[in-house]
Amino acid sequence: MPSVKQINRLSPYLSRRLREYLLAAGAAEARAFRRSKGQEPPLVEGALFYLVDDLELLGHWDFGAKGRLSKILKDVAGQAPSGMGVPTPVPGEK
């Protein structure tokens, strides 16, 4: 689980709902750790955040974007004039 400090740093990029879930889960994790005196595995294991590769947009208002961001961008890129829309490789990315 990310620490409160880490969650606060990520807050500009998190929805209010996700931030609240992370904080609540972190508090539950801390309570479980104290209760078990560290003798039980964490409630949530592993890194929660690695590389974000795609987003699902859930716009529920008029003209709100819906669907996978990667597909939306791919569709838009396919409408670009010839020679454009070919992704530029990011150094160090496979």
Helices and strands as residue ranges (DSSP letters): H 4-10, G 11-13, H 16-36, E 56-58, E 66-68, H 69-78
